[in-house]
Amino acid sequence: MSAPIRVLVADDEPLLRAGLRAVLEAAGDVAVVAEAGTGREAVDLADRHRPDVALLDVRMPDLDGLAAAEELRRRTPGVRVVMLTSFGTEPNVLRAVRGEAAGFVLKTCAPDELVRAVRAAHAGEAYLSPPVARIVLGLIPRQAAERRSAAAARLATLAPREADVLRLAAEGLPNADIARRLRMTETSVKTYMSRIMSKLDCANRVQAALLVRDAGV
């Protein structure tokens, strides 16, 4: 049996932290190893416990979740961050994506969606709640010719098969579905995605999807 996904939960409301712990640990493959009530405490506890995933509320005292995520990236780069918020506002979403968060989910999401987000982050994938994904797509304006050209030039470095994998990933398909569509193994898809991220200098799938959008593909 594989080791459980180690998660740090950070929210300034004790009752909500307890609820998050209950939902995550009921999944069977997740263990909450630490709880924090402030962003600063979350950073310190992550440094001490080295969780696989940090679930951070956007709005917290002392240091908000977005700032805590940025500090976590510097101090404990191996920790994958999933942002949790009641406010799926444009500035928060953009800052989270640019800050390389692995996921962004709303507090109104279903319990199984929260677990999916944690599992996706642990697997090195990105997860956006559907309402958040719509915000991201709606925020992307029509690109200027220079930006479109630059994005297209970066995508042109990909081999045809890599381009096929990225196109499906940009549509939001998980690795298993991409493998079925392209008649590949899931392991091969993971290898391709790693190679694609390296070639494009993208930290995660969300950034790669934005690049595809920039290029007008």
Buried (B, 14 or more C-beta within 10 A) or exposed (E): EEEBBBBBBBBBEEEBBBBBBEBBBEBEBBBBBBBBBBBBBBBBBBEEBBBBBBBBBBBBEBBBBBBBBBBBBEEBEEBBBBBBBEEBEEEBBEBBBBBBBBBBBBBEBEBEBBBBBBBBBBBBBBBBBEBBBEBBEEEEEEBEEEEBBBBBEBBEEBEEEBBBBBBBBBEBBBBEBBBEBBEBEBEBBBEBBEBBBEBBEBBBBBBBBBBBBBBEE
